[in-house]
């Protein structure tokens, strides 16, 4: 269940405001500093046009703390909302600095102009924080506009950088994050990357600087679709041990170098740089740069018949057809589906109750704007009783109001009672600044569960606009896939969570199961230990396995609740064990106590055998029966008990079994390690279409015998 959080909006007006006011719309504060000092996060600080400086009461640097958003006017990129000034900040990494704004974890700065014209002035400082800087103008700074350091992973998007003395953006340390769709002009350097930084730099325009971009230190930025033009010295300058990613034969970078004076790319290192799919002048390449031929992938487009005249080439066609064929959604009498038509809240309630079939109730809704004879009255009552929909504080439901994308996502997450979610998945969203704080958890959960489809750009969510009929079809179909009621439909527009930044453990480098563990860790499905290790070769017990099953598959109950005498309700894994048992993944056993009474035990601390993991996954996922000869791929097949042979065969055909170091040995009675269990659970997610395959020599294949 996702709970809404009340976010306070505070108003600041440097002209008519008063710092003795309460910060309301009618009685705004005079200074941003007062708003930051008097109010608690989470909050939005709304600025109006004016100059925010020492003269208006500002105390620099302004420190934007966690979950605080300062907003001016995005459409004009803060043209008339000017923050100017400088203050001392003692950086843990770089000592005393002269800065205007410090943005801390999850802080945001949107739609303002910032200037720091001190000799060594920086407009914005981001140190080891995930911050958002969006739709601003950053100009005329004495040093650079934005300085990013430490382990920062910010989103810097759609800003204008003009006439900054040294650089528009400096990124150093171990920083990552994304620098997208910015304009950087009239500076010595547009972007400077050093240290071990590895950001994604995409769709930026860097023009009329001395040099567009410098890559140095041990940095390895990924450069895609940038336009570097009319720079007085050159485009990309690489030194020290820097290694920019300029594409490969399968992934053209599509950067454009145009009308630069001395060089398009200059490589001063001794390492060769590979350039694939970039537009540049060969005569302006200096140093070791190799041009790579890009492979041309010709896709055959199949023309298929459809039951509607207007969805033949629509991206959501397969989702729509699947739901229509099952009688879950309908088109219009004229033979169209109208996939791009918005949907009202009442229409959504009717569809939800038909698809997810909440228990029928006898009462009607009590909303002030829903009459007893309203056509969707019963559907609205059912949908609200299950938590799919809610009314408004004034007692209304607003049935004719269009449903937005964010409302639909929250509805599915709440209605299906989904939980677990790693907010890191949102780093892939270029418009994540538009995600309200109350919806962050729901959007992360939906992304991680692969519910969200984005067309045409999977990096955008566009949460605040109305949802279309085709989009809703894709959303609810993916929810049915998650519940195991439908088979996955391949689509390039499904957001895949395994593409996000993944965690690091000190004992995983070079381990055979490293890619499996890292991907499930990035999805928040498995965790390491407090000492920074994962301990992949440590055994996993039954309680830990049940916890992994519950969070990964969220299984629906197939069995009755079982009271285990050795799993009391306060036990940490009680709920997970009940979910895994009721979902058919694992069972307990009966024994007789000294008094002669039978009781059921689970043995939560007992280790798992490899055989038990395979049987559990085959049973819980209801894998189809496979030919028993499949087991001959194992040289130790004679050790497989008769009761488990069908399950092992089914799991093997689905490529769920893994074995290290010999993929021909099942080792059924061996105690399963954490690495082996995670790898097999990952393979199970691949088998049901939720994740992409990992290339590993230790996945057991029926082709091996």
Phi and psi in degrees as a GROMACS rama.xvg file:
@    title "Ramachandran Plot"
@    xaxis  label "Phi"
@    yaxis  label "Psi"
@TYPE xy
-102.009  121.688  UNK-2
-94.7729  140.247  UNK-3
-77.9125  144.944  UNK-4
-115.688  129.711  UNK-5
-72.5794  122.745  UNK-6
-108.02  121.353  UNK-7
-80.4241  137.384  UNK-8
-105.486  123.95  UNK-9
-110.938  139.296  UNK-10
-110.587  139.786  UNK-11
-130.395  132.638  UNK-12
-138.647  109.836  UNK-13
-70.9242  -9.78648  UNK-14
-96.4584  -52.5828  UNK-15
-108.776  -1.77947  UNK-16
-74.8797  168.003  UNK-17
-144.76  128.516  UNK-18
-70.6824  -3.60663  UNK-19
-91.7726  -4.64778  UNK-20
-76.4911  -177.334  UNK-21
-100.307  -0.018619  UNK-22
80.7425  21.2362  UNK-23
-82.9508  175.474  UNK-24
-63.3091  -38.6886  UNK-25
-85.386  -26.1402  UNK-26
-128.062  75.8196  UNK-27
-77.0022  160.582  UNK-28
-70.8884  162.009  UNK-29
-89.0768  -31.4362  UNK-30
-125.695  149.061  UNK-31
-63.1946  -37.8135  UNK-32
-56.7965  -41.4912  UNK-33
-68.3987  -39.5385  UNK-34
-61.7527  -42.0198  UNK-35
-67.8071  -32.8832  UNK-36
-80.3553  -33.2713  UNK-37
-94.2236  -22.1857  UNK-38
-112.816  155.425  UNK-39
-106.45  148.122  UNK-40
-71.5155  157.567  UNK-41
-78.4097  145.136  UNK-42
-158.143  161.03  UNK-43
-113.896  128.379  UNK-44
-104.802  112.268  UNK-45
-95.877  122.782  UNK-46
-102.412  151.453  UNK-47
-112.776  165.605  UNK-48
-54.7258  139.757  UNK-49
156.467  177.525  UNK-50
-107.446  122.765  UNK-51
-104.297  103.383  UNK-52
-144.462  -176.587  UNK-53
-58.7625  -36.0056  UNK-54
-63.7304  -26.8082  UNK-55
-96.4668  8.11309  UNK-56
101.359  7.21025  UNK-57
-75.0861  145.79  UNK-58
-118.774  112.698  UNK-59
-98.1384  149.593  UNK-60
-78.2627  151.234  UNK-61
-76.1634  128.62  UNK-62
-110.025  112.559  UNK-63
-89.3484  107.733  UNK-64
-80.443  -177.947  UNK-65
-58.0581  136.098  UNK-66
63.4159  28.5937  UNK-67
-115.689  134.462  UNK-68
-119.647  125.846  UNK-69
-102.847  123.603  UNK-70
-126.044  131.62  UNK-71
-109.884  -108.658  UNK-72
-132.206  109.15  UNK-73
-69.018  -38.9782  UNK-74
-61.0739  -35.4468  UNK-75
-97.7087  4.04623  UNK-76
54.5191  39.904  UNK-77
69.5673  30.8553  UNK-78
-52.6873  -45.0637  UNK-79
-108.081  12.3693  UNK-80
-114.628  94.8529  UNK-81
-110.954  120.234  UNK-82
-104.352  116.93  UNK-83
-137.619  132.743  UNK-84
152.959  -179.289  UNK-85
-155.308  147.641  UNK-86
-148.348  162.361  UNK-87
-81.7251  136.696  UNK-88
-135.003  130.355  UNK-89
-95.605  102.261  UNK-90
-74.6636  133.996  UNK-91
-58.9461  -26.0763  UNK-92
-101.076  -33.7541  UNK-93
-123.004  8.69419  UNK-94
72.757  -151.821  UNK-95
-68.1767  129.576  UNK-96
-133.717  156.931  UNK-97
-109.727  105.27  UNK-98
-132.568  162.978  UNK-99
-98.702  -47.6307  UNK-100
-132.976  132.918  UNK-101
-110.289  124.472  UNK-102
-108.049  121.76  UNK-103
-94.7831  -174.974  UNK-104
-51.9531  125.951  UNK-105
63.4537  15.1841  UNK-106
-79.0345  156.111  UNK-107
-138.16  142.712  UNK-108
-128.873  119.61  UNK-109
-137.342  129.117  UNK-110
71.4012  42.1977  UNK-111
-134.508  169.495  UNK-112
-108.774  132.08  UNK-113
-124.787  133.456  UNK-114
-136.104  134.37  UNK-115
-133.305  96.8942  UNK-116
-91.7791  16.9218  UNK-117
-63.8747  157.216  UNK-118
-55.8903  -40.5713  UNK-119
-118.199  39.4621  UNK-120
-83.4049  139.628  UNK-121
-118.391  134.819  UNK-122
-71.8898  -50.2201  UNK-123
-129.844  135.603  UNK-124
-122.037  125.474  UNK-125
-125.797  115.965  UNK-126
-124.753  109.746  UNK-127
52.8839  46.7672  UNK-128
-138.098  150.811  UNK-129
-93.8337  95.1371  UNK-130
-116.666  164.687  UNK-131
-124.979  128.178  UNK-132
-126.341  111.528  UNK-133
-139.344  133.271  UNK-134
56.9083  45.6943  UNK-135
-113.289  166.862  UNK-136
-113.752  124.384  UNK-137
-122.243  110.396  UNK-138
-141.103  154.483  UNK-139
53.4343  45.2934  UNK-140
-90.4564  147.546  UNK-141
-68.3757  -22.8712  UNK-142
-127.41  -89.4817  UNK-143
-125.804  163.645  UNK-144
-78.8807  -47.6935  UNK-145
-128.984  130.811  UNK-146
-116.845  121.843  UNK-147
-119.082  128.789  UNK-148
-149.23  179.545  UNK-149
70.4852  -138.83  UNK-150
-104.69  34.7412  UNK-151
-66.1217  146.209  UNK-152
-137.296  68.3122  UNK-153
-83.5954  167.645  UNK-154
-111.797  114.318  UNK-155
-113.546  105.605  UNK-156
-140.804  138.279  UNK-157
62.0045  33.44  UNK-158
-100.507  162.382  UNK-159
-115.667  125.323  UNK-160
-112.852  121.452  UNK-161
-136.62  130.657  UNK-162
54.8048  46.5197  UNK-163
-93.5985  133.358  UNK-164
-57.6718  -50.7209  UNK-165
-96.8771  -57.4488  UNK-166
-148.769  156.014  UNK-167
-75.3829  -54.3466  UNK-168
-130.792  133.475  UNK-169
-118.681  128.32  UNK-170
-130.77  121.732  UNK-171
-140.499  -172.572  UNK-172
73.9936  -139.104  UNK-173
-108.968  27.4398  UNK-174
-65.6299  151.873  UNK-175
-131.22  -120.954  UNK-176
79.0754  -167.489  UNK-177
-135.246  136.094  UNK-178
-120.674  103.983  UNK-179
-128.46  135.634  UNK-180
56.0895  37.1171  UNK-181
-97.5151  157.64  UNK-182
-113.231  124.322  UNK-183
-125.124  116.023  UNK-184
-134.347  152.824  UNK-185
56.0584  44.0136  UNK-186
-128.498  167.895  UNK-187
-62.2693  -48.8064  UNK-188
-127.618  137.502  UNK-189
-71.9073  -60.6692  UNK-190
-132.575  135.37  UNK-191
-122.616  119.726  UNK-192
-114.964  128.809  UNK-193
-146.671  -167.72  UNK-194
63.5041  -135.365  UNK-195
-112.157  24.8821  UNK-196
-65.1536  145.59  UNK-197
-144.741  63.3926  UNK-198
-83.0493  164.377  UNK-199
-93.2609  122.754  UNK-200
-118.365  110.379  UNK-201
-143.935  140.542  UNK-202
62.4816  31.348  UNK-203
-98.0744  152.203  UNK-204
-111.961  120.993  UNK-205
-119.631  108.448  UNK-206
-138.681  154.043  UNK-207
51.3398  31.2619  UNK-208
-93.3583  177.294  UNK-209
-72.8836  -52.3855  UNK-210
-131.335  133.85  UNK-211
-64.3002  -51.0167  UNK-212
-149.241  137.466  UNK-213
-118.584  127.999  UNK-214
-117.288  116.839  UNK-215
-140.514  -169.384  UNK-216
62.1445  -135.495  UNK-217
-110.904  24.0063  UNK-218
-73.5582  154.088  UNK-219
-144.632  68.7077  UNK-220
-70.1846  153.358  UNK-221
-100.828  120.264  UNK-222
-109.788  121.846  UNK-223
-138.794  129.944  UNK-224
56.0413  34.4017  UNK-225
-89.525  152.078  UNK-226
-117.883  109.899  UNK-227
-112.123  109.77  UNK-228
-140.276  148.032  UNK-229
54.7302  39.029  UNK-230
-90.9435  135.975  UNK-231
-66.8588  -25.0755  UNK-232
-108.597  -57.3427  UNK-233
-174.705  -175.631  UNK-234
-89.4788  -83.5103  UNK-235
-109.209  124.217  UNK-236
-116.789  123.232  UNK-237
-119.837  129.947  UNK-238
-141.939  177.414  UNK-239
56.1896  -119.844  UNK-240
-118.709  25.4984  UNK-241
-67.5405  142.224  UNK-242
-137.699  88.5032  UNK-243
-71.6488  144.431  UNK-244
-88.748  108.269  UNK-245
-110.642  31.2488  UNK-246
94.3201  173.079  UNK-247
-146.867  -176.967  UNK-248
-62.8951  -27.3817  UNK-249
-98.0046  -10.0567  UNK-250
-139.974  81.0412  UNK-251
-63.1498  139.595  UNK-252
-81.5469  -29.4372  UNK-253
60.694  31.2078  UNK-254
-79.8158  148.586  UNK-255
-118.461  123.801  UNK-256
-109.237  122.435  UNK-257
-142.207  125.984  UNK-258
54.1196  39.0263  UNK-259
-84.7638  148.7  UNK-260
-71.3834  -59.7684  UNK-261
-102.669  -33.5068  UNK-262
-156.2  149.988  UNK-263
-89.1289  -47.5614  UNK-264
-132.425  129.363  UNK-265
-125.57  118.368  UNK-266
-109.785  109.439  UNK-267
-92.5528  -0.834808  UNK-268
-84.4158  172.189  UNK-269
-93.5604  2.81148  UNK-270
-100.158  139.484  UNK-271
-74.3804  136.241  UNK-272
-103.522  135.351  UNK-273
-104.029  132.813  UNK-274
-121.493  121.983  UNK-275
-129.136  123.247  UNK-276
74.0403  21.971  UNK-277
-101.483  146.091  UNK-278
-96.9149  111.424  UNK-279
-149.679  169.759  UNK-280
-95.6185  113.954  UNK-281
-55.2385  -29.7272  UNK-282
-74.3081  -11.224  UNK-283
-106.998  21.633  UNK-284
-99.8346  126.25  UNK-285
-126.497  134.084  UNK-286
93.0294  -168.142  UNK-287
-80.6874  94.832  UNK-288
-132.46  124.707  UNK-289
-112.18  127.767  UNK-290
-83.2004  125.362  UNK-291
-103.563  134.514  UNK-292
-74.574  131.983  UNK-293
-89.5006  131.11  UNK-294
-71.5854  140.484  UNK-295
-98.927  120.939  UNK-296
-106.149  104.997  UNK-297
-90.0538  115.419  UNK-298
-95.4857  130.408  UNK-299
-82.0383  125.44  UNK-300
-100.753  117.288  UNK-301
-86.3774  134.048  UNK-302
-95.2219  119.674  UNK-303
-120.024  154.86  UNK-304
-77.9467  150.39  UNK-305
-137.66  155.453  UNK-306
-80.557  -6.20507  UNK-307
-122.41  144.548  UNK-308
-76.6966  -13.982  UNK-309
-116.136  16.4011  UNK-310
-125.57  14.1312  UNK-311
-53.1829  -43.1513  UNK-312
-116.593  15.8186  UNK-313
-72.876  141.443  UNK-314
-61.4079  -27.6075  UNK-315
-97.5709  12.2649  UNK-316
-52.6387  -48.5762  UNK-317
-64.0194  -36.7046  UNK-318
-66.763  -43.5335  UNK-319
-62.142  -49.0696  UNK-320
-60.0769  -39.645  UNK-321
-63.4573  -42.6181  UNK-322
-71.1728  -38.361  UNK-323
-64.5097  -42.3822  UNK-324
-62.8747  -22.4048  UNK-325
-98.78  5.22059  UNK-326
72.9739  22.9226  UNK-327
-93.002  -26.8692  UNK-328
-136.617  161.455  UNK-329
-130.354  160.955  UNK-330
-96.5076  -157.25  UNK-331
-108.613  159.934  UNK-332
-58.9899  -23.1729  UNK-333
-83.6614  8.63861  UNK-334
85.3616  12.4532  UNK-335
-109.245  163.034  UNK-336
-109.28  -26.1319  UNK-337
56.3377  63.0966  UNK-338
-65.8806  -20.0031  UNK-339
-100.465  12.0271  UNK-340
-82.6775  138.873  UNK-341
-69.0874  169.567  UNK-342
-129.835  135.347  UNK-343
-80.9546  166.015  UNK-344
-65.6617  -34.5492  UNK-345
-68.3612  -44.2108  UNK-346
-60.792  -39.1562  UNK-347
-64.1253  -42.8007  UNK-348
-58.952  -41.0403  UNK-349
-64.3352  -41.0754  UNK-350
-68.3761  -43.3186  UNK-351
-61.3661  -44.4571  UNK-352
-67.6682  -28.288  UNK-353
-76.0813  -38.2473  UNK-354
-80.0024  -46.6459  UNK-355
-98.4914  -8.37902  UNK-356
47.6776  63.9121  UNK-357
-66.4015  156.707  UNK-358
-58.4858  135.936  UNK-359
-70.2609  140.336  UNK-360
-123.166  158.925  UNK-361
-94.0693  -16.8422  UNK-362
-89.0483  162.104  UNK-363
-103.144  168.599  UNK-364
-70.1564  152.834  UNK-365
-108.03  22.0581  UNK-366
-74.1609  144.278  UNK-367
-66.325  -23.367  UNK-368
-107.481  16.4445  UNK-369
-118.095  108.598  UNK-370
-79.297  156.209  UNK-371
-57.5726  -28.7321  UNK-372
-96.5582  10.0768  UNK-373
-64.4861  137.817  UNK-374
-58.7624  -30.1449  UNK-375
-105.971  16.5533  UNK-376
-55.6205  -49.9241  UNK-377
-66.225  -41.2466  UNK-378
-63.4003  -40.6579  UNK-379
-63.5978  -42.179  UNK-380
-61.8131  -42.7985  UNK-381
-66.49  -45.0558  UNK-382
-64.5906  -39.2286  UNK-383
-71.9562  -33.5982  UNK-384
-65.6945  -27.0534  UNK-385
-92.1275  -4.8109  UNK-386
89.7945  7.9254  UNK-387
-74.7955  -31.477  UNK-388
-139.073  156.406  UNK-389
-135.591  161.179  UNK-390
-89.4102  -168.903  UNK-391
-105.972  161.082  UNK-392
-57.1059  -25.6123  UNK-393
-83.4508  7.14265  UNK-394
88.3006  1.90441  UNK-395
-94.2795  163.929  UNK-396
-111.021  -28.1636  UNK-397
58.4238  63.2333  UNK-398
-64.6876  -27.2459  UNK-399
-91.9317  -3.39619  UNK-400
-72.6107  137.525  UNK-401
-67.3933  144.159  UNK-402
-82.5581  135.056  UNK-403
-91.2601  166.039  UNK-404
-62.497  -40.4252  UNK-405
-69.1904  -35.1701  UNK-406
-65.1858  -38.7844  UNK-407
-65.528  -42.3683  UNK-408
-64.3453  -47.2213  UNK-409
-61.6289  -38.8985  UNK-410
-58.9831  -47.8795  UNK-411
-65.7839  -43.6202  UNK-412
-62.8901  -44.6537  UNK-413
-69.7061  -46.6645  UNK-414
-62.852  -37.7343  UNK-415
-90.1916  0.963615  UNK-416
54.4181  47.6405  UNK-417
-80.8596  148.88  UNK-418
-143.996  171.714  UNK-419
80.4902  132.95  UNK-420
178.585  134.312  UNK-421
-102.918  115.222  UNK-422
-65.0102  -10.2397  UNK-423
-62.2202  -24.9803  UNK-424
-62.4129  -22.5934  UNK-425
-75.983  -11.4111  UNK-426
-61.7654  -23.7753  UNK-427
-78.2113  -8.09491  UNK-428
-92.3806  117.217  UNK-429
-69.9768  -20.6759  UNK-430
-110.755  32.1712  UNK-431
-64.4924  -18.6121  UNK-432
-62.4185  -20.4398  UNK-433
-87.2038  -3.70203  UNK-434
-78.1083  115.131  UNK-435
-62.1022  150.207  UNK-436
-61.1522  -32.9647  UNK-437
-69.0676  -16.8868  UNK-438
-105.432  -2.01549  UNK-439
-57.0112  -46.1767  UNK-440
-62.8893  -45.987  UNK-441
-62.9968  -42.5498  UNK-442
-66.1865  -39.1323  UNK-443
-63.8417  -43.2048  UNK-444
-62.244  -47.6311  UNK-445
-63.1995  -37.5474  UNK-446
-66.1653  -44.4775  UNK-447
-66.5485  -31.9986  UNK-448
-86.377  5.80073  UNK-449
58.9198  42.3789  UNK-450
-89.5648  -24.8079  UNK-451
-93.3482  131.77  UNK-452
-117.887  134.397  UNK-453
-124.591  120.85  UNK-454
-122.536  134.686  UNK-455
-92.6718  -6.60802  UNK-456
-115.317  112.992  UNK-457
-72.0336  -2.56096  UNK-458
-91.0998  -4.61595  UNK-459
-114.206  142.723  UNK-460
-106.954  -32.99  UNK-461
48.7168  53.5922  UNK-462
-69.922  -25.6684  UNK-463
-88.6954  -7.97255  UNK-464
-89.8231  167.708  UNK-465
-64.1482  142.205  UNK-466
-81.3504  144.132  UNK-467
-96.9439  161.018  UNK-468
-60.9149  -40.3973  UNK-469
-65.9796  -39.9274  UNK-470
-64.0902  -40.1451  UNK-471
-66.1221  -37.8304  UNK-472
-58.5861  -43.7538  UNK-473
-65.3047  -40.7642  UNK-474
-63.522  -49.7876  UNK-475
-72.2587  -30.3916  UNK-476
-64.7787  -42.9839  UNK-477
-63.133  -32.524  UNK-478
-66.6005  -37.6383  UNK-479
-66.6915  -36.1  UNK-480
-62.4398  -43.5537  UNK-481
-60.3571  -36.3817  UNK-482
-81.3548  -1.69104  UNK-483
79.6969  15.6646  UNK-484
-94.5858  -14.6436  UNK-485
-138.708  158.989  UNK-486
-89.2955  147.555  UNK-487
-61.9011  143.391  UNK-488
-106.941  121.309  UNK-489
-61.9773  131.692  UNK-490
-153.333  134.059  UNK-491
-73.7851  -4.85638  UNK-492
-102.882  6.95578  UNK-493
-84.9203  127.474  UNK-494
-73.9235  124.174  UNK-495
-105.173  120.491  UNK-496
-69.1727  -19.0662  UNK-497
-71.8075  -3.818  UNK-498
-84.4818  0.326906  UNK-499
-86.0695  170.41  UNK-500
-57.594  136.448  UNK-501
-117.701  155.363  UNK-502
-72.0154  162.52  UNK-503
-117.97  137.974  UNK-504
-128.762  144.008  UNK-505
-71.213  -18.3215  UNK-506
-113.022  19.4372  UNK-507
-104.169  -21.4046  UNK-508
-56.9454  122.05  UNK-509
83.8038  -4.79198  UNK-510
-70.6637  143.109  UNK-511
-60.4619  -29.5875  UNK-512
-96.9777  9.80327  UNK-513
-52.3469  -49.2417  UNK-514
-64.5501  -35.2353  UNK-515
-65.3405  -47.1023  UNK-516
-65.6169  -43.7527  UNK-517
-63.7794  -39.8547  UNK-518
-69.9543  -40.8717  UNK-519
-71.2831  -31.3076  UNK-520
-65.5499  -41.1995  UNK-521
-63.9999  -24.2758  UNK-522
-91.6318  4.92477  UNK-523
64.9471  28.835  UNK-524
-95.4736  -22.957  UNK-525
-140.655  156.235  UNK-526
-132.265  158.054  UNK-527
-94.7351  -161.039  UNK-528
-107.843  164.817  UNK-529
-64.4644  -20.8738  UNK-530
-85.2727  8.03391  UNK-531
85.5785  10.3177  UNK-532
-106.764  163.789  UNK-533
-107.759  -25.0912  UNK-534
54.8885  60.5676  UNK-535
-64.6557  -24.636  UNK-536
-96.9191  8.37995  UNK-537
-81.0895  142.657  UNK-538
-63.3478  155.383  UNK-539
-112.233  130.711  UNK-540
-90.2782  175.339  UNK-541
-66.5962  -35.6224  UNK-542
-67.0464  -43.2077  UNK-543
-63.4428  -38.2057  UNK-544
-66.0863  -43.1699  UNK-545
-60.1808  -38.8675  UNK-546
-63.3692  -42.2731  UNK-547
-64.1205  -42.2841  UNK-548
-63.3243  -44.7049  UNK-549
-62.6867  -46.3075  UNK-550
-74.6326  -27.3015  UNK-551
-81.6596  -47.2874  UNK-552
-104.406  -16.1543  UNK-553
45.3448  53.0904  UNK-554
-66.5075  145.692  UNK-555
-83.8858  147.714  UNK-556
-63.6215  130.924  UNK-557
-118.481  -16.6377  UNK-558
-125.306  169.102  UNK-559
-77.9304  162.173  UNK-560
-64.1727  136.947  UNK-561
-117.672  130.292  UNK-562
-93.3795  110.575  UNK-563
-93.1723  129.947  UNK-564
-67.1672  -21.7366  UNK-565
-103.617  11.9597  UNK-566
-129.76  83.1193  UNK-567
-70.5301  161.123  UNK-568
-59.3037  -33.4873  UNK-569
-71.6256  -9.43676  UNK-570
-61.0761  138.735  UNK-571
-57.4894  -32.2943  UNK-572
-105.267  17.9301  UNK-573
-55.4672  -52.1934  UNK-574
-64.0278  -41.2146  UNK-575
-64.529  -41.0056  UNK-576
-63.1421  -44.4595  UNK-577
-61.4425  -41.0598  UNK-578
-65.3372  -43.6697  UNK-579
-67.6724  -38.6699  UNK-580
-69.3789  -49.5838  UNK-581
-64.868  -27.3566  UNK-582
-80.8622  -2.58558  UNK-583
86.3145  12.451  UNK-584
-87.7957  -25.5412  UNK-585
-156.233  156.156  UNK-586
-133.76  165.183  UNK-587
-99.1457  -162.701  UNK-588
-147.74  157.26  UNK-589
-95.9974  145.638  UNK-590
-146.686  169.484  UNK-591
-111.007  128.588  UNK-592
-82.9206  172.789  UNK-593
-59.1312  -22.4603  UNK-594
-85.2215  -0.952431  UNK-595
90.7139  9.37101  UNK-596
-96.1984  139.757  UNK-597
-79.5534  140.642  UNK-598
-148.962  160.431  UNK-599
-100.276  133.888  UNK-600
-123.486  156.148  UNK-601
-110.305  -26.3745  UNK-602
58.2617  62.1093  UNK-603
-63.2147  -26.6018  UNK-604
-94.1134  -0.624129  UNK-605
-73.941  143.239  UNK-606
-72.3652  157.535  UNK-607
-93.9817  145.028  UNK-608
-94.0283  154.656  UNK-609
-57.3773  -40.2498  UNK-610
-59.4131  -42.2605  UNK-611
-64.3027  -34.1025  UNK-612
-64.5775  -45.7489  UNK-613
-65.0619  -43.3452  UNK-614
-63.0454  -42.0334  UNK-615
-59.3323  -48.2055  UNK-616
-68.2505  -38.785  UNK-617
-64.618  -42.4268  UNK-618
-71.9242  -46.515  UNK-619
-65.2551  -34.6003  UNK-620
-93.3868  0.153222  UNK-621
52.1623  51.7989  UNK-622
-65.713  144.317  UNK-623
-65.4918  151.746  UNK-624
-65.8887  140.044  UNK-625
-118.889  161.482  UNK-626
-65.9451  134.454  UNK-627
-62.8041  -21.7922  UNK-628
-63.2103  -15.7699  UNK-629
-55.413  -32.9497  UNK-630
-66.256  -14.2813  UNK-631
-69.2296  -8.07395  UNK-632
-70.4946  -14.4782  UNK-633
-96.7883  130.015  UNK-634
-70.6589  -18.8512  UNK-635
-109.497  33.5444  UNK-636
-60.4842  -24.8536  UNK-637
-66.3354  -15.8012  UNK-638
-86.477  -4.34329  UNK-639
-80.8609  118.572  UNK-640
-60.024  151.338  UNK-641
-60.5067  -39.0827  UNK-642
-63.6112  -23.4642  UNK-643
-101.962  -2.35985  UNK-644
-63.7873  -41.6652  UNK-645
-63.9213  -43.4058  UNK-646
-66.3246  -41.7036  UNK-647
-63.5747  -42.086  UNK-648
-61.6999  -43.8775  UNK-649
-63.2612  -43.6249  UNK-650
-67.7786  -34.1322  UNK-651
-68.106  -43.2063  UNK-652
-60.34  -35.2365  UNK-653
-83.6264  5.62253  UNK-654
59.7965  40.0408  UNK-655
-88.2577  -30.6347  UNK-656
-74.1797  137.527  UNK-657
-130.378  152.148  UNK-658
-153.091  128.731  UNK-659
-123.964  135.267  UNK-660
-94.042  -9.70873  UNK-661
-110.637  108.718  UNK-662
-71.9695  0.976464  UNK-663
-98.4555  -4.19901  UNK-664
-105.962  120.039  UNK-665
-78.0707  -35.6587  UNK-666
50.3393  58.717  UNK-667
-62.0673  -32.2303  UNK-668
-93.6415  0.0328415  UNK-669
-71.7922  141.438  UNK-670
-65.3035  129.923  UNK-671
-76.9882  134.927  UNK-672
-85.4349  166.429  UNK-673
-58.2556  -39.9832  UNK-674
-64.5239  -44.673  UNK-675
-64.2244  -41.8868  UNK-676
-65.0182  -46.4992  UNK-677
-62.1241  -41.6467  UNK-678
-62.8011  -42.0105  UNK-679
-70.7879  -35.7694  UNK-680
-66.2861  -40.0776  UNK-681
-59.4459  -45.7627  UNK-682
-62.9377  -32.9322  UNK-683
-65.2425  -38.3814  UNK-684
-65.8141  -35.0905  UNK-685
-64.7038  -42.2845  UNK-686
-62.1723  -33.3325  UNK-687
-96.1751  8.64658  UNK-688
84.1573  14.4515  UNK-689
-91.0688  -19.7216  UNK-690
-135.125  162.238  UNK-691
-86.9336  148.345  UNK-692
-65.3241  150.794  UNK-693
-107.278  134.908  UNK-694
-78.9199  109.257  UNK-695
-139.913  139.296  UNK-696
-76.1817  -5.43644  UNK-697
-107.276  8.25121  UNK-698
-81.4518  124.121  UNK-699
-74.1434  128.887  UNK-700
-119.339  143.075  UNK-701
-70.0819  -8.48084  UNK-702
-82.2495  -4.04038  UNK-703
-82.0368  -5.37036  UNK-704
